Amino acid sequence: MLKKICRKGSLVVIPLLITVCFFMWYGSFLDAQITEKYNSSIGHKYVLPEIEKGMCLLRRGAQDDNLILLGSSELSSQVPQNPEYMFPNAQLNRNVMMVGQPSVQDLSHAIRIGALSKSLQSKKIVLLVSLQWFMGDGIAADGYQSNFSELQFYNFMNNRKISDRVKEYICGRVSVLTTGESSLLRPNVYATLYQRNTFLSKIALGWIKPYYFLRNKMLFLKDQYQSYQIVQNYADTPVRKPSSVDWKREREKAHKMGKIDCTNNDFHVQDKYFNKYLKDKMAELKNSSKNVTLLDSKEWGDYEALLEICKETQIRPYIVFMPTNGWYYDYIGISQKERDAFYDKLNVTTAEYGYPCLDLSDKEYEPYFLKDVMHLGWKGWLYVNEKITEYYSQDSK
């Protein structure tokens, strides 16, 4: 009887062991191939899903000590001064890895940093923070859902360096923002049970954790395979070589470019942007945001959680406070006084954690610093690139 049971059991156990061993071997093979064939030109590409929602390519880019730029839609700004074209340079011989797209804000970056903290320690990380994130009630659910990474979330939750308090906060936000989206039911259930922190929720989470463990492993294997395909696709792409930058001359060129493109409006925005988005809406835009507040948004909690995660995982980002178009924001009713109060709070909050920052609030009324009402333009990106280069090229850094 016992032999019969053992024989039947072996019919299940042996194939299972063979399957597990195969996937372990295959994962190791993919990792080795990614490591060997990785091309730094990958990081220059704006919005690669394998970078935005994966882990392998980000981890590999960090291994090369690339400049990791965590931002949002400003990374798409199509000007010659975009970081895509300015790194590496003679002063900072590092390729850039651009991470972020529209609706990526502090919460997404917080989870990403927590998931990849081992790879990001002692690396060159720049975090771009925008005033627009803090308008109203913070990030919208649909925007957050479109950028949510289930893989990064599980790896964030598995990071033992991150405190339960911070994880509960993050899970509370994830639970609310993913509710109602069927494709995100799994992480929603996990986050909801974790943030409740009750006796029953802990028991329930304990019962289903083996499932989430396997789910995470499968997602990671999928990420390895997709990253391997990307690496193969970019294998023959020329890698940018470091170029010498005459910053003074580039400033003159940037000013001329902006002056040519911005001729038909008092906001100093690109003509085609004004014609498409503003020209026919001037009457309705006047004081349209006068009731918008900047100091009470839920985004503040997300920003502080991000800073706390950096502190707990010993990551030191260089934080850039993005400016707005002062003329435009005055027009829509968000006064300079209110904006100054926002930047003051941002500075105070960041200073409490001791992180270095670049405050660009004094650039709100500088023509051609922005190309539209919120995104860096010719002079803006050039200035930020120069400051990043100065900061990270210092021997002490």
Secondary structure, DSSP 8 states (H G I E B T S, - for coil): -HHHHHHHHHHHHHHHHHHHHHHHHHHHHHHHHHHHH--GGGGGSS--HHHHS-SHHHHHHHHTT-EEEE-SGGGG--STTSHHHH-SBSSS---EEEE--TT--HHHHHHHHHHTHHHHTTS-EEEEE-GGGGSTTSS-HHHHHHH--HHHHHHHHT-TTS-HHHHHHHHHHHHHHHTT-GGGHHHHHHHHHHHH--HHHHHHHHHHHHHHHHHHHHHHHHHHHHHHHHHHHTTTS-----B---HHHHHHHHHHHHHHH--S-TT---HHHIIIIIGGGHHHHTTTTTT--SSS-THHHHHHHHHHHHHHTT---EEEE----HHHHHHHT--HHHHHHHHHHHHHHHHHHT--EEE-GGGTT-TTSBSSSSSB-HHHHHHHHHHHHHHHHSTT-
